[in-house]
């Protein structure tokens, strides 16, 4: 869904208990999505390594202007 969405511009996943495993599952979708502008992921249990990978993948999406973690 995230990968193919053309209307999702903001995604708030704060305080959802997301771990590295869950965040890793989102990586390809985040890179492919072209409409997302803001992603909020603070308050989850995601390692710095996975957050860095998320930021790297989001760099492919030129629409994203804010990542909160």
C-alpha beads as a LAMMPS data file, in Angstrom:
LAMMPS data file: protein, C-alpha beads

69 atoms
68 bonds

1 atom types
1 bond types

-500.0 500.0 xlo xhi
-500.0 500.0 ylo yhi
-500.0 500.0 zlo zhi

Masses

1 110.0

Atoms # bond

1 1 1 0.000 0.000 0.000
2 1 1 2.702 2.509 0.988
3 1 1 4.760 1.616 -2.065
4 1 1 1.936 2.366 -4.529
5 1 1 0.160 5.247 -2.793
6 1 1 0.018 8.460 -4.794
7 1 1 -1.960 10.500 -2.277
8 1 1 -0.303 9.753 1.077
9 1 1 1.644 12.886 2.032
10 1 1 2.041 12.482 5.798
11 1 1 2.493 9.313 7.840
12 1 1 2.491 9.390 11.655
13 1 1 3.831 6.167 13.158
14 1 1 4.844 7.644 16.525
15 1 1 4.629 5.476 19.640
16 1 1 3.569 2.334 17.756
17 1 1 6.115 -0.082 19.210
18 1 1 7.815 -0.483 15.834
19 1 1 11.067 -2.427 16.086
20 1 1 13.950 -2.876 13.665
21 1 1 12.134 -5.823 12.095
22 1 1 9.010 -3.794 11.330
23 1 1 10.959 -0.766 10.153
24 1 1 13.097 -2.957 7.891
25 1 1 9.950 -4.259 6.217
26 1 1 9.077 -0.698 5.225
27 1 1 12.394 0.134 3.532
28 1 1 11.592 -0.796 -0.082
29 1 1 8.172 0.796 0.116
30 1 1 9.626 4.050 1.433
31 1 1 12.106 4.204 -1.416
32 1 1 9.412 3.592 -4.031
33 1 1 6.798 5.986 -2.660
34 1 1 6.798 9.348 -4.454
35 1 1 4.078 11.264 -2.592
36 1 1 5.181 11.075 1.065
37 1 1 6.421 14.412 2.437
38 1 1 6.501 13.845 6.201
39 1 1 7.272 10.681 8.183
40 1 1 7.018 10.669 11.974
41 1 1 8.555 7.663 13.715
42 1 1 9.590 8.930 17.156
43 1 1 8.977 6.849 20.244
44 1 1 9.597 3.507 18.559
45 1 1 12.324 0.947 19.239
46 1 1 14.295 1.436 16.039
47 1 1 18.090 1.332 16.083
48 1 1 20.246 4.104 14.707
49 1 1 21.406 1.733 11.957
50 1 1 17.865 1.192 10.661
51 1 1 17.004 4.892 10.994
52 1 1 20.060 5.710 8.896
53 1 1 18.892 3.214 6.273
54 1 1 15.403 4.784 6.288
55 1 1 16.957 8.205 5.715
56 1 1 19.051 6.815 2.876
57 1 1 16.014 5.250 1.191
58 1 1 13.991 8.435 1.641
59 1 1 16.706 10.370 -0.153
60 1 1 15.412 8.710 -3.336
61 1 1 12.035 10.313 -2.661
62 1 1 12.620 13.956 -3.429
63 1 1 9.237 14.898 -1.924
64 1 1 10.201 14.039 1.654
65 1 1 11.141 17.139 3.559
66 1 1 10.794 15.927 7.166
67 1 1 11.655 12.747 9.011
68 1 1 11.008 12.795 12.742
69 1 1 12.636 10.102 14.865

Bonds

1 1 1 2
2 1 2 3
3 1 3 4
4 1 4 5
5 1 5 6
6 1 6 7
7 1 7 8
8 1 8 9
9 1 9 10
10 1 10 11
11 1 11 12
12 1 12 13
13 1 13 14
14 1 14 15
15 1 15 16
16 1 16 17
17 1 17 18
18 1 18 19
19 1 19 20
20 1 20 21
21 1 21 22
22 1 22 23
23 1 23 24
24 1 24 25
25 1 25 26
26 1 26 27
27 1 27 28
28 1 28 29
29 1 29 30
30 1 30 31
31 1 31 32
32 1 32 33
33 1 33 34
34 1 34 35
35 1 35 36
36 1 36 37
37 1 37 38
38 1 38 39
39 1 39 40
40 1 40 41
41 1 41 42
42 1 42 43
43 1 43 44
44 1 44 45
45 1 45 46
46 1 46 47
47 1 47 48
48 1 48 49
49 1 49 50
50 1 50 51
51 1 51 52
52 1 52 53
53 1 53 54
54 1 54 55
55 1 55 56
56 1 56 57
57 1 57 58
58 1 58 59
59 1 59 60
60 1 60 61
61 1 61 62
62 1 62 63
63 1 63 64
64 1 64 65
65 1 65 66
66 1 66 67
67 1 67 68
68 1 68 69
